[in-house]
Amino acid sequence: MSNFNYTDDTSITERLSEQRDTIYDYVVERFRHHMSNDDIDSAMALADEFYEWMDPNQLEEEVTAFYNEEELLRLYMSLPETDD
């Protein structure tokens, strides 16, 4: 899906940036924790899921897709029922 809606709303972008930074810090901390405890499988699972965020060359280039739960629910509720 390449039909993203981008926003210039500063409060939204700052909040999302802060959330992404928090997730990044947590993932890197957990990755290091797992590696230091020889839990390679768990470390690799994180690396597999968050590869683009953990790679310094891609960190700032990776698109962060998000949705507004209330907006998504309104859209869902507005869809017509089908007789499948």
SESEVO-19011 format. One record per residue (C-alpha): residue in one letter; chain; residue number from 1; x, y, z. Coordinates in steps of 0.001 Angstrom, whole numbers, plus 500000, padded with zeros to 6 digits. Example, Ala and Ser with C-alpha at 12.3 -4.5 7.8 and 13.67 -1.06 7.14 Angstrom:
<A; A; 1; <512300; 495500; 507800>>;
<S; A; 2; <513670; 498940; 507140>>;
END
This chain:
<M; A; 1; <500000; 500000; 500000>>;
<S; A; 2; <501673; 503177; 498859>>;
<N; A; 3; <498759; 505548; 499357>>;
<F; A; 4; <499975; 507152; 502581>>;
<N; A; 5; <498514; 510294; 504086>>;
<Y; A; 6; <501325; 512529; 505303>>;
<T; A; 7; <500862; 515218; 507905>>;
<D; A; 8; <502609; 518480; 508620>>;
<D; A; 9; <500940; 518800; 512028>>;
<T; A; 10; <503895; 519492; 514322>>;
<S; A; 11; <502285; 518046; 517444>>;
<I; A; 12; <501523; 514770; 515654>>;
<T; A; 13; <504957; 514439; 514079>>;
<E; A; 14; <506719; 515249; 517351>>;
<R; A; 15; <504588; 512716; 519260>>;
<L; A; 16; <505229; 510018; 516669>>;
<S; A; 17; <508930; 510818; 516575>>;
<E; A; 18; <509111; 510501; 520360>>;
<Q; A; 19; <507219; 507188; 520272>>;
<R; A; 20; <509502; 505863; 517544>>;
<D; A; 21; <512598; 506939; 519514>>;
<T; A; 22; <511254; 505162; 522605>>;
<I; A; 23; <510617; 501970; 520630>>;
<Y; A; 24; <514070; 502196; 519028>>;
<D; A; 25; <515808; 502644; 522390>>;
<Y; A; 26; <513892; 499681; 523850>>;
<V; A; 27; <514640; 497405; 520894>>;
<V; A; 28; <518350; 498226; 520918>>;
<E; A; 29; <518531; 497727; 524699>>;
<R; A; 30; <516743; 494355; 524459>>;
<F; A; 31; <518929; 493292; 521520>>;
<R; A; 32; <522073; 494044; 523533>>;
<H; A; 33; <520605; 492307; 526588>>;
<H; A; 34; <519825; 489144; 524609>>;
<M; A; 35; <523257; 489136; 522958>>;
<S; A; 36; <525056; 489576; 526282>>;
<N; A; 37; <523067; 486650; 527707>>;
<D; A; 38; <523807; 484448; 524678>>;
<D; A; 39; <520106; 484438; 523742>>;
<I; A; 40; <520919; 484693; 520057>>;
<D; A; 41; <517486; 483529; 518862>>;
<S; A; 42; <515683; 486354; 520666>>;
<A; A; 43; <518258; 488906; 519541>>;
<M; A; 44; <517915; 487787; 515922>>;
<A; A; 45; <514108; 487904; 516154>>;
<L; A; 46; <514357; 491578; 517156>>;
<A; A; 47; <516935; 492261; 514473>>;
<D; A; 48; <514729; 490608; 511875>>;
<E; A; 49; <511657; 492632; 512851>>;
<F; A; 50; <513422; 495971; 513347>>;
<Y; A; 51; <516283; 495651; 510854>>;
<E; A; 52; <515606; 498957; 509098>>;
<W; A; 53; <515458; 500820; 512416>>;
<M; A; 54; <518601; 499204; 513782>>;
<D; A; 55; <520659; 499896; 510660>>;
<P; A; 56; <522191; 503392; 511065>>;
<N; A; 57; <522168; 503858; 507282>>;
<Q; A; 58; <518406; 503309; 507096>>;
<L; A; 59; <517217; 504599; 510469>>;
<E; A; 60; <516155; 508050; 509286>>;
<E; A; 61; <514905; 506836; 505894>>;
<E; A; 62; <512387; 504212; 507082>>;
<V; A; 63; <508773; 505378; 506796>>;
<T; A; 64; <506731; 505175; 509985>>;
<A; A; 65; <503179; 504176; 509113>>;
<F; A; 66; <500518; 504727; 511752>>;
<Y; A; 67; <496776; 504960; 512092>>;
<N; A; 68; <494299; 506739; 514291>>;
<E; A; 69; <492247; 504044; 516024>>;
<E; A; 70; <489103; 506187; 516237>>;
<E; A; 71; <489346; 507166; 512584>>;
<L; A; 72; <489835; 503542; 511571>>;
<L; A; 73; <486809; 502483; 513627>>;
<R; A; 74; <484650; 505202; 512009>>;
<L; A; 75; <485745; 504016; 508578>>;
<Y; A; 76; <484978; 500404; 509486>>;
<M; A; 77; <481544; 501285; 510837>>;
<S; A; 78; <480740; 503247; 507671>>;
<L; A; 79; <481315; 500247; 505404>>;
<P; A; 80; <478197; 498509; 504137>>;
<E; A; 81; <477495; 494980; 505318>>;
<T; A; 82; <477845; 492236; 502737>>;
<D; A; 83; <476161; 488843; 502424>>;
<D; A; 84; <479220; 486641; 501964>>;
END
